[in-house]
């Protein structure tokens, strides 16, 4: 996991997992998802199957384009993937700075 991926994941986990639990994911291997270069990644070792939306946030890429960042957890509640959707479907310029994230209210 790159430093940028870790900083983003760690920030997304703050409200759902304590520090001791979050640190366990620092060295998890990630797989870049086939999303047209928008930056999404999956964590190796996640349970296969249906994923549950855990956290959503908005940010902007360095070119000013809006980003929707979603953290999905697996059936055991562990982080499974971070989906980054750039609203114009163009490739991500840089990973969002966690300090720029605007968290969206939980659904349901």
C-alpha positions as CSV (number, residue, x, y, z in Angstrom):
1,X,0.0,0.0,0.0
2,X,1.4,3.4,-1.0
3,X,1.7,6.2,1.6
4,X,-1.2,8.1,-0.2
5,X,-3.4,5.0,-0.1
6,X,-2.7,4.5,3.6
7,X,-3.4,8.1,4.5
8,X,-6.7,8.0,2.7
9,X,-7.7,4.6,4.2
10,X,-6.7,5.6,7.7
11,X,-8.8,8.8,7.5
12,X,-11.8,6.9,6.2
13,X,-11.5,4.4,9.1
14,X,-11.2,7.0,11.9
15,X,-14.9,7.0,12.9
16,X,-15.5,3.3,12.6
17,X,-12.3,1.7,14.0
18,X,-10.0,2.6,16.9
19,X,-6.3,3.3,16.2
20,X,-5.1,-0.1,17.3
21,X,-7.4,-1.8,14.8
22,X,-6.6,0.7,12.0
23,X,-2.8,0.1,12.2
24,X,-3.3,-3.6,11.3
25,X,-4.3,-2.5,7.8
26,X,-1.1,-0.4,7.2
27,X,0.8,-3.1,5.5
28,X,-2.1,-4.9,3.7
29,X,-1.4,-5.5,0.1
30,X,-3.7,-3.7,-2.3
31,X,-4.9,-4.3,-5.8
32,X,-5.5,-1.4,-8.1
33,X,-9.0,-1.7,-9.5
34,X,-9.8,-1.5,-13.1
35,X,-11.6,1.9,-13.0
36,X,-10.0,3.9,-15.7
37,X,-7.3,5.2,-13.5
38,X,-9.5,6.9,-10.9
39,X,-7.5,5.5,-8.0
40,X,-9.8,2.8,-6.6
41,X,-8.1,0.0,-4.7
42,X,-9.1,-3.3,-3.0
43,X,-7.5,-4.8,0.1
44,X,-6.2,-8.3,-0.3
45,X,-7.7,-10.8,2.2
46,X,-11.2,-9.3,2.3
47,X,-14.0,-11.8,2.3
48,X,-15.5,-12.3,-1.2
49,X,-19.0,-11.4,-1.8
50,X,-21.3,-8.5,-1.1
51,X,-19.7,-5.4,0.3
52,X,-21.4,-2.9,2.6
53,X,-20.9,0.9,2.3
54,X,-19.3,2.1,5.5
55,X,-18.2,5.7,4.8
56,X,-18.5,8.3,2.0
57,X,-16.7,11.6,1.5
58,X,-16.3,14.2,-1.1
59,X,-13.1,16.0,-2.2
60,X,-11.6,17.5,-5.3
61,X,-8.8,16.4,-7.5
62,X,-5.9,18.8,-8.2
63,X,-7.6,19.8,-11.5
64,X,-10.8,20.9,-9.5
65,X,-13.0,17.9,-10.5
66,X,-15.2,16.6,-7.8
67,X,-14.4,13.2,-6.3
68,X,-16.7,10.8,-4.4
69,X,-14.7,8.5,-2.2
70,X,-16.5,5.4,-0.7
71,X,-15.2,2.8,1.7
72,X,-16.8,-0.6,1.5
73,X,-16.4,-3.3,4.2
74,X,-16.7,-7.1,3.7
75,X,-19.1,-9.5,5.4
76,X,-16.9,-9.5,8.5
77,X,-16.9,-5.7,8.8
78,X,-13.3,-5.3,7.7
79,X,-12.2,-2.7,5.0
80,X,-12.5,-4.3,1.6
81,X,-12.1,-1.5,-1.0
82,X,-11.9,2.2,-1.5
83,X,-13.8,3.4,-4.5
84,X,-12.8,6.7,-5.9
85,X,-15.2,8.1,-8.5
86,X,-14.1,11.2,-10.4
87,X,-17.4,12.7,-11.7
88,X,-16.0,13.3,-15.2
89,X,-14.6,9.8,-15.4
90,X,-11.1,11.1,-16.1
91,X,-8.0,9.6,-14.4
92,X,-7.1,10.8,-10.9
93,X,-4.3,13.4,-10.9
94,X,-3.3,12.9,-7.2
95,X,-4.8,11.1,-4.2
96,X,-7.0,13.4,-2.2
97,X,-5.4,15.0,0.9
98,X,-7.3,13.5,3.9
99,X,-7.7,17.0,5.4
100,X,-9.8,18.0,2.4
101,X,-12.4,15.3,2.8
102,X,-15.9,16.3,3.5
103,X,-17.7,13.4,5.0
104,X,-21.3,12.6,3.9
105,X,-23.9,11.6,6.4
106,X,-24.5,7.8,6.8
107,X,-27.2,6.3,4.6
108,X,-30.0,4.6,6.5
